[in-house]
Amino acid sequence: MEEMVIDSIRVSLMNYQRVVILKEKSSDRYLPIWIGPGEADAIAVKLQGVSVPRPLTHDLVKSMIDTLNVNVEYIVICDLQNDTFYAKISLNTGTESLEIDSRPSDAIALAVRVNAPIYAEISVLDKAAVALDEETGKPIVGGEYEETAIPKMSEDELNRLSAFKEFIGNMDLEDFGSSKES
């Protein structure tokens, strides 16, 4: 597993869908994950320190976890199958460790509320992470840098993820790396 930080939440100008961009803490690889508008707002509200008049769903989950004296140890983006990302929330009750299946967007929204680390499995990063060319700032897809490019994907997998590739190719990536890591 590799530790990740939230780099940004973006909106596609083509279809107004949201993408959370996770950055690998130890390198310059980025993992884009499509998320719903509600989850994007839930993550952004917490990251920006905006207070809301009533608790959002993820605030309710945090309150329940706190009330039950359960600790969120970490969340992990654990799999990518058929263009769908999967996540798990690792909980510790004090007597046992539990893993709860989750959508990545919900797991990330909870992680930002409880200050839990975010991880991604190496296999997920190998399939879907994007590295940026240092000179141009453009994504390297199947590129020249063995450690950071995406050469491990088959042509069929690349075709299935073409929506990601098209979205990333049309993004203005100049401000990547400008966010502060916590």
C-alpha angles and dihedrals in degrees: 000000000000124000115242135195128203106257098179148317113242136191120218109233089207098060106359092241118148126239126190110212114210118193123209106242095218099045145014098269120125129204114206115201123184111230137177123263093248093054091043089054092046091054094043094048091057096041091051094045094238114162118220124205094235130027117267119226092265090051088054091052090050090050091051092048091050093047091051091048092238121150123218101219097184144315124237133199092222109173147013118205128164092348092308123117120214129202140187130208113216112214131185118203094185091256102046143015119236134189117210122197112236145163108258092239093056092044091051092047089053094044092057090051096051097033092241120161119255119222136180126204114246090237090058092048091048090054103040113012119114126211123203126228106243094220101043102023088225122135118266109223115184085344143161102275106085095198098048108025127085105249094136096076121097119232089252091054091048090052092050090051093047091116088061092045092050092046093048092045090056096045124107098237098176093108096051110123092026095101121096119249116222 
